[in-house]
């Protein structure tokens, strides 16, 4: 499988299941309504596992621009491939969120609260304080990328090889990593820790004709984009300083 196609499919699965669990817990009249934060964090972790298992052998399963940037800054990934990976991740995330909406379309129609309608698409802060929200995303993504850098293999030497990333072997440890980040650090902003996870679905929210959906809150959208990139850069910098 082409690595860019693998990133689209892997990130699509990630968002289909991740956006799906938020819809299942938040939207009215679903069988999972009000199931709680533990269900959401567990399903997000397992959605990462699912995406990594599928994409890992072909693309390294970055599924996240912050991971791509972190690996490239640490010298573990070819910068020339990064733009294609990031574009594929945003596209895949949008497709996954769209499919989740399609599955839950009747429940979106039954929802009156714009915040609940938006929740399966993009993150939002529990307390809106943009500097602190930014710091939350920086720290959460720092933990994600720093640990991933120790899971990944050696530096890629030939762009024709399978790109360095998580591979299938990294699926379980990264699932646990995302799980603990969600349970420990995720309650402030919804732990995007992934610009594609937020941007692709937010675009879909903007485009879909959902009655009463309100705005897509673009004034907040920079936080889950720039925060994770900054966190990835800090993780790569520390990794470089302390050595692999």
C-alpha positions in Angstrom: 0.0 0.0 0.0 1.2 3.5 -0.8 2.3 5.2 2.4 0.1 8.3 1.8 -2.9 6.1 1.2 -2.1 4.2 4.4 -2.0 7.5 6.3 -5.5 8.5 4.9 -7.0 5.1 5.8 -5.3 4.9 9.3 -6.3 8.4 10.2 -9.7 7.8 8.8 -10.2 4.8 11.1 -8.8 6.8 14.0 -11.4 9.5 13.6 -14.3 7.2 12.6 -13.9 5.5 15.9 -12.8 8.5 18.0 -15.4 10.9 16.7 -17.8 8.0 16.9 -17.3 7.4 20.7 -17.8 11.2 21.4 -21.0 11.1 19.4 -22.1 7.9 21.1 -21.6 9.4 24.6 -22.7 13.0 24.0 -25.6 12.9 21.6 -29.1 12.1 22.9 -30.9 8.8 22.4 -27.8 6.7 21.6 -27.3 3.6 23.7 -24.0 5.0 25.0 -25.4 8.4 26.0 -23.7 9.7 29.2 -21.3 6.8 29.4 -18.6 9.1 30.6 -15.0 10.2 30.2 -13.5 6.7 30.8 -15.4 5.3 27.8 -14.3 8.2 25.7 -10.6 7.9 26.6 -10.6 4.1 26.3 -12.2 4.2 22.8 -9.8 6.9 21.6 -6.9 4.7 22.8 -8.3 1.7 20.9 -9.0 3.8 17.9 -5.3 4.7 17.8 -4.5 1.0 18.1 -6.8 0.3 15.2 -5.3 2.9 12.9 -1.7 2.0 13.7 -2.3 -1.8 13.1 -3.6 -1.0 9.6 -1.2 1.8 8.5 1.9 0.7 10.5 3.5 -1.7 8.0 3.1 0.8 5.1 3.6 4.3 6.4 4.9 3.9 10.0 1.4 5.0 11.1 2.1 8.6 12.1 -1.6 9.5 11.8 -0.7 12.9 13.3 1.2 15.9 11.9 2.8 16.4 15.4 4.2 12.9 15.2 5.4 13.5 11.6 7.1 16.8 12.6 8.6 15.4 15.8 10.1 12.4 13.9 11.5 14.7 11.2 13.0 17.1 13.7 14.6 14.2 15.5 16.1 13.0 12.3 14.0 9.9 12.1 11.8 10.8 9.1 12.5 12.4 5.7 11.3 16.0 5.6 10.5 15.6 1.9 7.7 13.2 2.8 6.2 15.4 5.6 3.8 17.6 3.5 2.2 14.6 1.8 1.8 12.8 5.2 0.2 15.9 6.8 -2.2 16.4 3.9 -3.1 12.7 4.0 -3.7 12.9 7.7 -6.0 15.9 7.5 -8.0 14.3 4.6 -8.3 11.0 6.4 -9.5 12.7 9.6 -12.1 14.6 7.7 -13.3 11.4 6.0 -13.5 9.6 9.4 -15.5 12.4 11.0 -17.9 12.5 8.0 -18.6 8.8 8.3 -19.2 9.1 12.0 -21.7 11.9 11.3 -23.4 9.7 8.7 -23.8 6.9 11.2 -25.2 9.2 13.9 -27.2 11.5 11.6 -30.5 10.9 13.3 -29.0 11.7 16.7 -27.5 14.9 15.4 -31.0 15.8 14.2 -32.3 15.1 17.7 -29.7 17.4 19.3 -30.5 21.0 20.2 -27.3 22.1 21.8 -24.7 23.4 19.3 -21.9 22.4 21.7 -23.0 18.8 21.7 -23.3 18.9 17.9 -19.7 20.2 17.6 -18.2 17.9 20.2 -17.7 14.8 17.8 -15.9 17.1 15.3 -13.4 19.2 17.2 -12.0 19.8 20.6 -13.0 22.6 22.9 -11.7 23.7 26.3 -13.5 23.0 29.6 -12.5 26.5 30.8 -11.7 28.9 27.9 -8.4 30.4 28.7 -6.4 30.3 25.5 -2.9 30.6 26.9 -3.5 27.8 29.4 -5.4 25.8 26.8 -2.3 26.2 24.5 0.0 25.0 27.3 -2.2 22.0 27.9 -1.9 20.9 24.3 1.8 21.6 24.3 2.4 19.4 27.4 0.1 16.6 26.3 1.7 16.4 22.9 5.2 16.6 24.3 4.5 13.5 26.3 3.0 11.7 23.3 5.9 12.5 20.9 8.7 12.1 23.4 7.6 8.6 24.3 7.0 7.7 20.6 10.5 8.8 19.8 11.7 6.0 22.1 9.3 3.5 20.5 10.4 4.1 16.9 13.3 2.5 15.2 16.5 3.9 13.7 16.7 6.9 11.4 15.4 6.3 7.8 18.3 6.3 5.3 16.4 5.6 2.1 13.1 7.2 1.1 12.2 4.0 -0.8 12.1 2.1 2.5 9.1 1.8 4.7 9.0 5.2 6.4 10.0 5.2 10.1 7.1 5.5 12.5 5.2 3.2 14.9 4.8 0.1 12.8 2.3 -2.5 13.9 4.5 -3.3 16.9 4.0 0.1 18.3 0.2 -0.1 18.2 -0.3 -1.4 21.8 2.2 0.8 23.6 0.9 3.9 21.8 -2.7 3.0 22.6 -1.8 2.8 26.3 0.1 6.1 26.0 -2.8 7.9 24.4 -5.1 6.4 27.0 -3.1 7.7 30.0 -2.7 11.1 28.4 -6.5 11.3 28.0 -7.2 10.2 31.6 -4.5 12.3 33.2 -4.1 15.5 31.0 -7.1 15.4 28.7 -9.8 17.0 30.8 -8.8 20.6 30.2 -9.0 20.8 26.4 -10.2 17.4 25.2 -6.6 16.5 24.3 -6.5 17.0 20.6 -2.7 16.3 20.7 -3.1 16.0 16.9 -3.7 18.9 14.5 -5.3 16.7 11.9 -7.7 15.1 14.4 -9.0 18.6 15.1 -8.6 20.4 11.7 -10.1 17.8 9.3 -13.3 17.3 11.4 -13.7 21.0 12.1 -13.7 21.6 8.4 -16.3 18.9 8.0 -18.4 20.5 10.7 -18.2 23.8 8.8 -19.3 22.2 5.6 -22.1 19.9 6.7 -25.7 21.2 6.6 -26.5 20.4 10.3 -29.5 22.3 11.6 -28.6 24.4 14.7 -24.9 23.5 14.6 -23.7 27.0 15.5 -20.2 28.1 14.6 -17.1 25.9 14.1 -15.2 28.1 16.6 -12.3 29.0 14.4 -11.1 31.5 17.0 -10.0 28.5 19.1 -8.8 26.3 16.2 -5.2 27.5 16.3 -4.8 26.0 19.8 -5.1 22.3 18.8 -3.0 23.0 15.7 -0.1 25.1 17.0 0.0 23.6 20.5 0.7 20.0 19.4 3.3 21.3 16.9 5.1 23.2 19.6 4.9 20.2 21.9 6.4 17.9 19.2 9.2 20.4 18.6 10.0 20.5 22.4 9.9 16.7 22.5 12.3 16.3 19.5 14.6 18.9 21.1 14.9 17.1 24.4 15.3 13.8 22.6 18.1 15.2 20.6 19.8 16.6 23.8 19.5 13.5 25.9 20.2 11.1 23.1 18.4 7.9 22.0 
